[in-house]
């Protein structure tokens, strides 16, 4: 679904394997849900801050891509020896 010029970067960031992003995002969303204040009215309910959840989602997506990229850069000599 990406233009041909962006496909190598998407492969480098391993965008086709989203489990790493989910593993980074889960604790962030869980802590945001735990930090949600309880409303005083018993008939209402509280939602976590959606802006903060979106920020954590984008951050986990970017940090996972950066982590995959730096890992490939640092392990390039080691990967040559693996058969």
C-alpha positions, 0 to 999 in steps of 0.5 A: 500500500506504500509508494515504491520509494517508501517500501525499503524504509517500511521493510527496514522498520519492519512495519509488516510485523506489528507485534513490537508496536503492540508490546510497546503500546500495551503498558502505555495504554494500561497506565493511562487507563489506570490514571483515569480519574473516577467521576463523582456521578455513579451513572457516568463513566470515565475514558482515558485521555484520547490525546495521550493515547494517540501520542503513545500510539504514535510514539510506540510506532516510531520508537519501534521503527527506530529500534529495529533500524538501530539494531540492524545497524549495530548487528550488521557485522554479526549478521554476516556470520550467520548462515 
